[in-house]
Amino acid sequence: MSWIRRATSLRWQIAATTTAVCCAVAAVLGILVHNVVARQVVGEVRKEVQAVLDHALAHYAYGTAHGDVAMALNPAELPVPLARLVAEGHSGSMVGERDGKPVMWAAAPADGKALAVWIPYGSTRSRLRAIDTAILASAGLAAGTVALAGLFLAGRISRRLARTAAVARRITDGDLDARVALDGSPPADGEEPGRVRRHHDEVRDVAVALDTMAETLQNRLEAEKRFTADVAHELRTPLTGSLAAAGLLPEGRPKEMINDRLRALHLLTEDLLEISRLDAGAEKPDLAPCPLGPAVERIVAASRLAAEVRTEDPAQVLTDRRRLDRILTNLLVNAHRHGQPPVTVTVTGPVVSVRDHGPGYPPELIRQGPKRFRTGDPGRGKGHGLGLTIVAGQAAVLGIRLTFANAPDGGAVTTLTLPLGPGPENA
């Protein structure tokens, strides 16, 4: 199928279109040249045969000898259309045959008969065929040259567009340092990457726009990461002091309320720090083979959240148990906070799914994924939107494929597909 993709690529489409246009132009010009040349050549032969006919008519009128002119009265091989024309009292000329050879006939009325003359036409026909051959050869050469030139130029455009598309895919995958820079040289100070220096180039304009977009996006994301990390670090110190000070308060309802809010703020700060580390790419997993079924049962039991675990042929996976614990715990907390019981955790092979029976995920989360400080549908409860953001970040670190969906009969479903680990059962 690769040759089909190559045949339908932009390069071949441009080359095919250029060749088709060139062939059409060559065909039109060839027909026009053929008609003009044929009319001129045949016109010269008609003039010659007409002169012969006038000479024969003069000899016939005076009854003199005419042995130097090939003529006849009512010849049997005279073309029928020309004979009819003479019968109507007109003279004319027409290509036909005599003794199996092509000739140019000319005839005129003479005493109620058709006085006809003829001259050889074979050389003229060969000449016209030679002209047609030359026209076809020239058209073919021109079409081939234009096709090669179009293929070369289209190849250059296609390669540059393919490079731009590859950089766009790298940016989509998270490589914000990728740049196109089609001119192959670094930009000068204050100059945009890939800036047009010599002439206007639309492909280069696309590359410049992509590079500018990537740089702007990178700057904004870096600023957001720095802001999140700075806020979390700055909050940690006063929170530690506040927690210590709250421990000195006398026992009672006010102390419980203050400690509850301080713990919530402390968890929020730790979540922000974790997200900043995930965004910075500083998290490195400690991968090890792990039997998925027992690991999930242990995590659910340690969370102390009501959930039913169902296992069916669980697999040996390669993962970081601590990070997997973080992911599943966050999903269970999210299911209880925003959904409704019963909550079920199903393990099938290397796949783990967590389902609740609440209002389900909002459409924006299913399409775009989780976003921090955004919980979507108010019906899913309150929260900061950091739990699922951490789940997505940790899943990316572990190479886990994460999907969010809603069950047909209601409820949110989160599916984790873990990479298989070594073991005979995974062979």
SETORKE-503954 format. One line per 8 residues: number of its first residue (from 1); their letters; for each residue x, z, y of C-alpha. Coordinates in steps of 0.02 Angstrom, whole numbers, plus 32768, in hexadecimal, padded with zeros to 4 digits. Layout:
N
NUM	A	X Z Y | ...
REM end
This chain:
427
1	MSWIRRAT	8000 8000 8000 | 8097 8010 8072 | 809E 7F54 808F | 7FE7 7F59 80C5 | 8010 7FE0 8146 | 80A5 7F7A 8183 | 8039 7EDE 818E | 7FB8 7F39 81F9
9	SLRWQIAA	8037 7F91 8268 | 8040 7F6F 8322 | 80E1 7F0C 830B | 8095 7E8F 8294 | 7FF1 7E87 82F4 | 804E 7E56 8394 | 80B8 7DD8 8335 | 8021 7D8D 82DE
17	TTTAVCCA	7FBF 7D83 8381 | 8051 7D32 83DC | 8069 7CB5 834F | 7FAF 7C8C 8348 | 7FA8 7C6F 8405 | 8045 7C04 83FD | 7FFE 7B9C 836D | 7F5A 7B84 83CB
25	VAAVLGIL	7FB5 7B4C 8469 | 8027 7ADA 8403 | 7F91 7A8E 83AA | 7F36 7A6A 844D | 7FD2 7A21 849E | 7FF7 79BD 8401 | 7F4A 7971 8400 | 7F56 7947 84B8
33	VHNVVARQ	8002 78F8 84A4 | 7FCA 789A 8409 | 7F32 7853 8463 | 7F96 781F 84FC | 8023 77CE 8499 | 7FAD 777B 841D | 7F44 7736 84AB | 7FDF 76F2 84FF
41	VVGEVRKE	802B 76A5 8461 | 7F88 765B 8422 | 7F63 761C 84D1 | 8007 75BB 84D1 | 7FD9 756C 8429 | 7F2B 7541 8469 | 7F77 74EC 8501 | 7FEA 7489 848F
49	VQAVLDHA	7F5F 7451 841A | 7EEF 7428 84AF | 7F78 73B8 84F5 | 7F82 7363 844B | 7EC4 734D 844B | 7EC7 7301 84FA | 7F4F 7289 84C1 | 7EEA 7259 8427
57	LAHYAYGT	7E4C 723E 848E | 7EAD 71CB 8503 | 7EED 7164 8471 | 7E3F 715F 8424 | 7DEF 7127 84C9 | 7E66 7096 84DF | 7E6B 706C 8426 | 7F28 7075 8426
65	AHGDVAMA	7F9A 70B3 839A | 7FA3 716E 8383 | 801E 7184 82F5 | 807A 720E 8354 | 7FDF 727D 8352 | 7F91 72D1 82BA | 7ED9 72A9 82D1 | 7E3E 727F 826D
73	LNPAELPV	7D85 725C 8285 | 7D11 72D9 8234 | 7D96 7325 81C2 | 7D4E 7386 812F | 7DBA 7421 8150 | 7D80 7433 8205 | 7D3F 74E6 821A | 7C81 74EA 821D
81	PLARLVAE	7C72 754C 82C2 | 7CE2 74CE 8319 | 7C7F 743C 82CE | 7BDD 7487 8310 | 7C2B 749B 83BB | 7C5E 73E4 83BE | 7BB1 73AF 8382 | 7B6A 7405 841C
89	GHSGSMVG	7BDA 7399 8489 | 7C64 7417 84AC | 7D1B 741C 8482 | 7D7D 74B2 8442 | 7E07 74F5 83D5 | 7E0D 756B 8342 | 7E86 75AD 82BF | 7E63 756C 8210
97	ERDGKPVM	7EB7 751E 817A | 7EE8 746F 8141 | 7F2E 744D 8095 | 7F3A 750A 807B | 7FA7 7525 8115 | 7F75 757B 81B8 | 7F5C 7503 824A | 7F13 7508 82F8
105	WAAAPADG	7E81 748D 8301 | 7E41 7439 839F | 7DAD 73C2 83A4 | 7D44 7364 8421 | 7CB0 72E8 8413 | 7CDE 7230 8408 | 7C54 71AC 83EE | 7BE5 722C 839B
113	KALAVWIP	7C6E 7267 8329 | 7CE8 72F8 832B | 7D96 72C2 8359 | 7E07 734C 8316 | 7EC1 736F 8325 | 7F2A 73FB 82DD | 7FD6 7449 82ED | 802E 74C5 8278
121	YGSTRSRL	8002 757B 8296 | 806B 75D2 820F | 80FE 75F8 8282 | 8089 7640 8305 | 8036 76B1 8284 | 80E1 76EB 8247 | 8112 770E 82FA | 8075 7778 8316
129	RAIDTAIL	8098 77D8 8275 | 814A 77F9 82AD | 8109 783A 8353 | 808D 78AC 82F9 | 8118 78ED 8289 | 8184 7913 8321 | 80F3 796D 8375 | 80D2 79D7 82D9
137	ASAGLAAG	818B 7A00 82C5 | 8198 7A33 837C | 80FB 7A9D 8370 | 813A 7AF2 82D1 | 81E4 7B14 831E | 8194 7B5A 83BC | 811C 7BC6 8357 | 81AA 7C09 82EB
145	TVALAGLF	8216 7C2F 8381 | 8189 7C87 83DB | 815B 7CE7 833C | 820E 7D26 8328 | 8219 7D54 83DF | 8170 7DAC 83D6 | 81A4 7E09 8338 | 8244 7E42 838C
153	LAGRISRR	81EE 7E7E 842B | 815F 7ECC 83C9 | 81DE 7F24 835B | 8231 7F71 83F3 | 8189 7FAC 8437 | 8152 7FEB 838C | 81F2 804E 8371 | 81E5 80A0 841B
161	LARTAAVA	812E 80CC 83FF | 8157 810E 8351 | 81DF 817B 839C | 8164 81BC 841E | 80E3 81E0 8397 | 8165 823B 832D | 8194 82AA 83C1 | 80DB 82CC 83E1
169	RRITDGDL	80C8 8303 832B | 8160 8374 833A | 8115 83C3 83D6 | 8070 83DB 8378 | 80D1 8433 82EC | 811B 84AB 836B | 81C2 845A 839A | 81AD 8464 8456
177	DARVALDG	8263 8433 8472 | 8243 8382 8430 | 8250 82FA 84B3 | 8243 823C 84AF | 82C1 8209 8536 | 82B4 814F 850D | 8341 811D 8581 | 83BB 817B 8512
185	SPPADGEE	8411 81D5 85A2 | 83F0 8283 85E8 | 838C 8288 8689 | 83E4 82AD 872C | 83C5 834D 878D | 8313 834F 87CC | 82E8 82B2 876A | 825E 82B0 86EA
193	PGRVRRHH	8295 8297 8634 | 8291 81DE 8608 | 826B 81AA 86BA | 825D 80EE 86DA | 82FB 80B8 8733 | 82FE 7FFB 872A | 8250 7FB3 871A | 819E 7FE4 86F3
201	DEVRDVAV	8187 8005 8639 | 80E1 8042 85F5 | 812D 8083 8553 | 81AC 80E5 85B6 | 811F 8128 8623 | 80CA 816D 8586 | 816E 81BE 8551 | 8186 820B 85FE
209	ALDTMAET	80D4 8250 85FB | 80F0 829A 854D | 8197 82E8 857E | 814C 8330 861D | 80B8 8376 85BE | 812A 83C5 853B | 8198 8413 85BF | 8103 8458 861F
217	LQNRLEAE	80B4 849A 8580 | 8158 84EA 854A | 816E 853F 85F3 | 80BD 8584 85EF | 80CC 85C3 853D | 8174 8613 8561 | 812A 8669 85FA | 8097 86A5 8592
225	KRFTADVA	810B 86E7 8509 | 8177 8742 8588 | 80DE 878D 85DC | 8096 87CA 8536 | 813B 8815 84FE | 815B 8866 85A8 | 80AE 88B2 85B0 | 80BA 88F7 84FF
233	HELRTPLT	8167 8941 851E | 8135 898D 85C4 | 809A 89DB 8577 | 80F5 8A27 84E3 | 8157 8AA9 8548 | 80C6 8AF5 85AD | 8059 8AF0 8510 | 80D8 8B56 84AF
241	GSLAAAGL	80DA 8BD7 853B | 801C 8BD9 8547 | 800B 8BF5 848D | 8086 8C85 8496 | 802C 8CCF 852C | 7F83 8CBD 84D8 | 7FC4 8D26 8447 | 7FD6 8DB8 84C0
249	LPEGRPKE	7F1E 8DB6 84F1 | 7EAE 8E3D 84AB | 7E47 8E0E 8414 | 7D9C 8DCA 8439 | 7D35 8D2E 8459 | 7D98 8CF7 84F4 | 7E3C 8CFA 8491 | 7DEE 8C94 8404
257	MINDRLRA	7DAD 8C11 847E | 7E55 8C02 84D7 | 7EB5 8BF7 8433 | 7E3B 8B72 83F2 | 7E52 8B04 848C | 7F0F 8B1F 848D | 7F1A 8AED 83D6 | 7EB4 8A4F 83F9
265	LHLLTEDL	7F27 8A26 848A | 7FBF 8A48 841E | 7F7F 89D1 8396 | 7F5D 894D 841B | 800F 895F 845C | 8058 894E 83AD | 7FED 88B4 838E | 802C 8866 842F
273	LEISRLDA	80E0 8889 83FD | 80C2 883B 8353 | 8074 87A1 83A1 | 8106 878F 841A | 817F 8795 8387 | 8119 8713 8328 | 8113 86A2 83C1 | 81CE 86B1 83D9
281	GAEKPDLA	81EF 8683 8322 | 824D 8726 8307 | 81EE 8755 8269 | 824C 872F 81C7 | 81F0 8749 8121 | 823B 87A6 808E | 81F7 8736 8004 | 81EE 8770 7F50
289	PCPLGPAV	8185 8745 7EB6 | 80E4 87A8 7EB3 | 804F 87AE 7E3A | 7FC0 8787 7EB0 | 7F31 87E0 7E56 | 7F7C 8891 7E4F | 7FC4 887D 7EFE | 7F19 8854 7F48
297	ERIVAASR	7EC7 88E5 7EEB | 7F4B 895D 7F2C | 7F38 891F 7FE0 | 7E7A 892F 7FDC | 7E86 89DE 7F92 | 7F06 8A14 8014 | 7E9A 89D4 80A4 | 7E0E 8A50 8075
305	LAAEVRTE	7D8F 89CD 80A7 | 7CFD 89A5 8036 | 7D1D 88FE 7FE2 | 7D02 88B5 7F36 | 7D98 885E 7EE7 | 7D7A 87D0 7E6D | 7E0B 8780 7E11 | 7E0C 86E2 7DA8
313	DPAQVLTD	7EB1 86A9 7D5C | 7F1D 86ED 7DEA | 7FC6 8698 7E02 | 8077 86D1 7E25 | 809B 86AB 7EDC | 8134 86AF 7F4B | 810F 871D 7FE2 | 813E 87B3 804C
321	RRRLDRIL	80D3 8844 800E | 80DB 88A2 80B3 | 809F 880C 8117 | 801B 87E1 8094 | 7FDE 8895 80A5 | 7FD2 887C 8161 | 7F71 87DA 814E | 7EF0 8819 80D1
329	TNLLVNAH	7ED9 88BF 812B | 7EB5 8865 81CE | 7E38 87F4 8176 | 7DE0 8889 8128 | 7DDA 88E3 81D0 | 7D97 8846 8223 | 7D11 8831 819B | 7CD5 88E5 81B0
337	RHGQPPVT	7CE0 88E6 826E | 7C8E 883D 8290 | 7C2F 8817 81EE | 7BBC 8874 817A | 7BCF 88B7 80CA | 7BE5 8891 803E | 7C98 8855 8055 | 7CE4 87FA 7FC0
345	VTVTGPVV	7D99 87C9 7F9F | 7DAD 8740 7F1D | 7E53 8711 7ECD | 7E59 866B 7E71 | 7F05 862E 7E42 | 7F6E 8632 7EE2 | 7ED2 8633 7F51 | 7E89 86CF 7FA2
353	SVRDHGPG	7DE3 86C8 7FFF | 7D95 8754 8066 | 7CDC 8749 808A | 7C5E 87B2 80E7 | 7BA2 879A 80FD | 7B96 87A4 81BA | 7B70 871F 823E | 7C0A 86B9 820F
361	YPPELIRQ	7C96 8670 8278 | 7C6D 8617 831B | 7C84 855A 8317 | 7D14 8561 8395 | 7D7A 85D2 8323 | 7D5E 8561 828D | 7D93 84C6 82F0 | 7E22 850D 8356
369	GPKRFRTG	7E5A 85AA 82F9 | 7E62 865C 833B | 7E96 8680 83EE | 7ED1 8725 8435 | 7E56 878B 849E | 7DC9 871A 8467 | 7D4A 874B 83E3 | 7CD0 86BA 83FA
377	DPGRGKGH	7C1C 86E4 83CF | 7BE9 878F 8415 | 7B84 87A7 8376 | 7C27 87C2 8316 | 7C47 8864 8371 | 7CCC 88A3 83E7 | 7D88 888C 83DF | 7E20 8841 8431
385	GLGLTIVA	7E30 87A9 83C1 | 7EE0 87DE 838E | 7EBF 8802 82D6 | 7E9F 874E 82A2 | 7F29 8713 8317 | 7FA4 8781 82B9 | 7F5C 8741 8213 | 7F7C 868D 8248
393	GQAAVLGI	802C 86B6 8285 | 805F 8716 81E8 | 8012 8690 8178 | 807E 860D 81D0 | 8119 8679 81B1 | 80F0 8685 80F7 | 80C0 85CD 80E4 | 800B 85FB 80BA
401	RLTFANAP	7F85 8579 80DA | 7EFA 85D2 813B | 7E49 8591 8153 | 7DB0 85DB 81A8 | 7D00 85A9 8176 | 7C4E 85E7 8165 | 7BF5 85F8 80BF | 7B58 858C 80A7
409	DGGAVTTL	7AEC 8627 8090 | 7B3C 8684 8122 | 7BD9 86E7 8140 | 7C8C 86C4 8172 | 7D07 8686 80EE | 7DC4 868C 8107 | 7E2E 8634 8084 | 7EE8 864F 8066
417	TLPLGPGP	7F49 85D6 7FF7 | 7FF1 8624 7FCC | 808C 85C6 7F8E | 80A6 85D7 7ED3 | 8139 863D 7E95 | 81A7 8627 7DFB | 815B 864B 7D53 | 8123 85F3 7CB4
425	ENA	806C 8605 7CE5 | 808D 859A 7D80 | 80EB 8510 7D26
REM end
